[in-house]
Amino acid sequence: MLGSDVEERMAGRGAADGHAPDPALLDRPIPMTPQSRALLRVSAAVAALALAGCSYTAPDPTPTESIPTAAASIDNQARQFIANGAVAAVVRVRWPGGEWSKAYGVRDLDTKKAAQPDDRLGVASVTKTMTAVTALKLVDDRLIGLDDPVNDVIPGFTTSLHPPGPITVRQLLNHTSGIPEVNDALPQDPDFRPVLAQEMTMERELQLAGTLPWTAFSVGEFHYSNTNYAALGLLVQTLRHRPFAEVLRDEVIVPLGLSKTSTDRVDIHAADLLHGYVTLHGERIDLTDNSYNAGLPDSGAVSTMGDLNTFFAALFQGRLVSAASLAEMKKAPLSRLPYGLGVWMHSDGCSSGQRYEGRGGFWEYRTVAVVSDDGKYQAAMSLSVKPMATELEDSDTSKQRDLYSDQVESAVNDALDRLCQQ
């Protein structure tokens, strides 16, 4: 359940920034790898879409079983992952009037039952985009301002973290608060099992991060930290007077009909789960149990590629937050920084604008969901990687996981490039 995603290491399975594992790829208690990219291309049946380009509007998507031309590179990449030892890969691409999905590999290495396109898995830091929606809804409802300080609003923020000055909602959302990364406060023993045997909470994340120094010069600089989103979860919980998981369910999951998305602890025997593995001293270990980070606002969601596409489409079509909040979400805090409020940015091969991504990575999984600026094109891909040691035991594996993430991200964006250019 740990990873090298800078967002999901040992505590929320966290992420870091800089050149450490991609911040969006570290969500669990132990370090995870960085960024990811992924997805498909579309078929000859979509040729008609070329007339309308990326802003074409059409009826509900019609599933396509054959491999669309635009999906060829994603299909090839997924097959290569499996040939190189990955457990499974799942992918789904949607465009105006069409949809394609496919699964590769097996659900688990014991039964070896074939993976299915709608199988569930932990999506790590993609959870942060969902959490950002709940935080921006607080702003839309005028319960707090985007540039209001949170120091005296979030329980334990001042006493646990000792911030060097006022910290705003915006700074938590775009990782410019300078807040220490909770995973850096976790034990770095190669045997991660004692850490994962515990259940992490938002409050505990703040307490752990508070054992690390928070300097004034770090405020205002981009520093990917899972702790930002633990704090945002507590902010939502405090101002809504309800548990964070309940708010996320009622404001995002239920309204969008995300029937296969939850923040609950999974039943590891459920048939529709993709299992993920690492090795420890050569022994294979199944990390599918999400008890450690279930429900955490930085990494605790379990979902499918279909649900992720539905979520990102709704968000960028303006159905979840106000137009003003969505516009703020798309703004990068620093020039050339490809991160807004809970979303990564990627160049759009069909326009001068941007696409937006959710990236997640545990040691065992890599996920990327990408959406066009208007929300009409979406692609999502997850990989259950080849079982290998964590970076706590072998530092070289972090580079391999990061490479997987980059390959996923590249495949997904290539698919959308080809789709909207048809």
N, C-alpha and C positions, 0 to 999 in steps of 0.2 A: 504494500500500500504506500510505500514511500517512493520518492522519486527524485529526479534530478531537475525537475521543472523549477525554475527559480521561485515559483509560487508555492510549491508544495514540498516541503521537506518534512523533517521530523515532527513539526508541531501541527501544522495544518497541512502538513506535507508540503513544504514550502518552497518558495522561490526566492531567488536572489536577483541581483542585477549585475550591471557591468558585464564582465565577460565570464562570470560564473554561469552555471547552467541558466538557460533562459528563464527569467522571472516567471513567465507564464507557465512554466513547466514543472514547478516544484510545489506540490500541495500537501504532501503528507509529512508525517513526523520526521522523516529522514530525507536528506537531500535528493532532489530529483533533477532531471535534465531539462534543457531549455525548450525553445520554440518548436512549433510544429507547423506543417502545412499539408493541405491535402485536397484533392478530389477530382471530380470527373469531367467528362465531356459529353456532348450530346449527339444524337443520331441524325441520320438523314431525314427522319420524320420531322426534325426540327428545322429543317431548312427554311421553312416559311417564316420562322422567327427572325431570320436575317433582315427581313424587310422592316421590322420594327426596332431592331437593335436592343440595347440593354433596357430601354424604358418601355418595352412592349407590355401591354396588359392583356391578360387572357383568362379563360376559365380555370377552374381547379385543375391541378396537374393530373395527367393520366399516366399511370405507371407503365414503364417500358421495360420489357424483359431482355431484349437483345442489347448488346453493348453499343451505345451511341458512339458516333465518331469522336465526339468531344470527350468521351470517357475513356478513350483508348489508353492514354498515358496513366490514368489512375489505375485502370485495370492491370496494366503492365507493372506498375510500381507495387501494387498489392501482391501480385503473383511473385514478384521478386522477394518481397518480405517473407512470404511463406517458404519459398525455396531456400532462403537463408536461415530458416529456423524459427520464424515468428509463430506464435500460437494461433493468432487469428487477426483478421482485418475486416472492418465493416465500413461501408461507405454509402452515402445517399446524396444525390444531386437533384436540385429542383430548378426549373426555369418556367417562364410563363407558358402554361399549357402542357408541361411535361415533367416527368420525374423518372429517375433511374436509381436503383439500389442493388447492392450485391454484398455477399459475405464470403469470406475465404477462410480456410483453416478449420479449426475445431473449437468447440466451446470450452473444453477442458482436456487435459492430457491424460486423464484416467479413463473416462468413457469414450473419448475421441468422437463424440457426436458432432456432426457438422454445425458450424456456426450459421446463424441466420441474420438477415439484415436488420431486424428489429431487436436484436439481443441487447441487453443492458450492461453497463459497466460504469465505474466511477470516472467522472469527467474532470476531476481535479479542479484546476483554476478556471475552467469555463464557468464554474459556479460564481466566480466574482462578477461576471456580467449580470447575472440574475440578482445578485446582492446589490449591485449598483442601481438596478431598477427600483428596488425597494427603498433605497436611500434617496433617489431622485423624486420618488413619490412623496416623501416627507417634504421636500422643497415645493413640489407642486401643491401640496395641501397646506402650505405656509406654516408648517410645524417648526421649521428651521430654515435658515437661508443657506445657500450654497457656500457663501463666504463668511458664515457665522462660525465662531470658535466653538469647539465641542468640549473643551477642557472640563467645564463644570456641569456638563450634561451627561456624559458617559460615565456610569459608575466605575470607580477605580482608575479612571484614566490618569488623574493627577497623582493619586497616592501610589499606584503601581508603577507608572511609567516615568514620572518626573519629567514632563516635557519642558524644554528650554524656553518655551514661549507659547503664545496662542496658536492652536492648530485648528484649521478649518475643515469643513466637510469636503470641500474641493480637494484639499491637500491629501486627505485620506483616500479619496477616489482615484486620484492620478499619481499616487505614490511619490509625492513631493513633500511629505511630512517629515521625512528623515527618521521615522520611527524604526527602532531596531527590528531585525528579522527574528521571529520567535524560534525558527529552526536552528539558528546559530547558538541558542541557549540550551539545546538538547544534547544529550550524550553522543559522542561520536565513535562509540564502540562498534566494531564491525558486526557484532551480534546485536541487531536492532530489535530483537523479539521482546525484551523487557519493556522497551518504550511503547511498542505497538500493543502490548497487552493492556495498556491503560486506555482510558477514554479521555480525550482532550475536550476542553470546554473553552468558550470564548474568554471567560474570566481567567482561566489558567494560562491561556496564550498571552494575555496582557501581563500577568505576573512573571512569566518566564522572560518575556522581552524586557521587562523592567529590571532584570538582573544585568542587562548590558547598557553601556553608556549611550546616551542620546545627546549629541552635541548640537549647539546652536548653528554651527556652520553647515550642518547637513540639511537643515530646513530650507526648502525651496529647490533642492536638487532632487533629481529623479533617483530613487532608490527603491527598487521593487521589494516589497515586504508583505508577507501574509498577515502580519499584525495589523496593517491598515484595515483589512477587511474584517478581522475579528472585532476591531473597534467599531466599524460600521454596523456590524450585526448587533452589537450592544446598543448602539444609537437607535437603530430601528426598533429593537425590543423595548427600549426605555420610552420612546415617544409614542409608540403604538400601544403600550401597556399589555403586550402579548408576547409569547415566545417567538423568537425570530423565525423558526421553522414554520410556525403557524402563519405568520405574516407572508412568508414566501409562498406558501401553499395557496393562501387565499388571494394574493395579489398577482401571482404569475402562473403557477401550475394549474390551478383549477380553471381560471378564466380562459386559458388558452387550450384547455383540454389535453394537457400533457400527461396522458394516462400512464405512461411508463417512466415518468420522472418523479423522484422523491428525494427526501433528505433523511430517510429512515435507515436503520440498520438493515442490511440485506440478509435474506435467507440464502446461505451459500449453497444450499441444495436445490434452489430454484432452477428450473430447466432453462430459463431464458437469460441466464447470466454468462457473460464471457469471463472466464477465469484468467488471472494474471499471476505471473511467477517471477521469483528471483532465485538465486542460489546463495547458500551460505556454507563456506568450506566444502563446496562441491555438492552439497545436498540441495535438492529442489524444494522450494517452499512456496506454497500457495498463499498469496496475499489478497485474495478476493474479499475476505471478511473486512468490512469497513468500520468496525466498531470504534476504532481509534478516532476517526475524523467524521463520522456520520453527523450530518446536520450542521457542520461548521460553515460559516458564510464565506470562507476563503477557498474551500475545497470539498465540501461535503455532499454535493449532489451526485445522484446516480441517474443516468438517462440513456437515450438512444439517439442515433443519428437523425431519425425522423423528428423526434421531439426537439432536438437542438435546432434543426432547420425551421421548424414552426416558431420557436421562440425568437430566433434572430429575424425572421421575416416580420413578425408582429412588431418587434421593437423598432426596426428601421422603416416600417410603414406607418409609424406613429400611433400604434394602438396600445402602447403601454405607458408612455410618459408624454408630457406636453411637448409641443413643438419647440418651446424654449429650452426645455431640459434636454431634448434630443440634440439640439444644436450645440449645447454646452458639452454633451457627451462626445461630440466629434472633434472637439478642440484639443490640440496638444498643448501642454503647459510650457514646453520649451521648443524652440525651433529645431526642426529635424528629428524630434523625438516621436517615434511612431506609437504613441499611447495617448488615449483620451481619458474619459471617465469610465473605467472598467472595460475598455476595449482596446485591442491593438489595431494598428492601421497597416494597410498594404496597398501598394499602387494598383490601380485598376487598368488593366490592359485595354479596356474599351473606352476610356475617357481620361480626362485630365484630373479626375477626382480620386477618391479613395475607396477601398473596400475596408470592411471592419471584421475583426476576428476575435474569437474566444480561443485561447490556447490553454491546454492543460496537460500536465505530465506527472505521473507517479513513476516509480521505478518500473512498474510492470505495464503501464499504459501510456500511450501518447495520443492526444486528441487535438484536432483543429476543426473549428467551425467558421466558415467565412460567408459573408453576405455582401451584396452590392449596396451602394449608397441608398438606393430607393427600396431595398428590401425584396426585390423581385427575383433575384438569383441567389440561391444558397447552395452550399456544399459542406458536407461534414464527413470526417473520416477519423476512425480510431484504430489503433494498433495495439494488440496485446503482444508485447515484444518477446523476443527469444529469451528464455530464462538465462540470466547471467548474474554475476555478483554485483552488489551495490558499490557505489564509489567509496563507501566506508572500508570495504575490503580490497577493492581494486580501483584506483583512481581513473584508469583508462576507460572504464565502462561508462563514465559520465559523457565522454566524447561520443561514444557510440550511440547513446540514447539521444544526445543532442542532434546527431546526424539523422536519426530516425525522425525526429520532430521536424527538422528542416525538409526532409524528403516528403513527409506528409503534407506540410504546408505548401510546398512547391506544386505537388500533384493537384491539390484542391484548386489552387489559384489558376493553374494551367487549364483545368477543366472549364472554369468560368470564363477565362480569356477566349477559349475556343467557342464556347456557347454563345456569348454575346456578339461575337464577330461573324457568326453565321448569317 
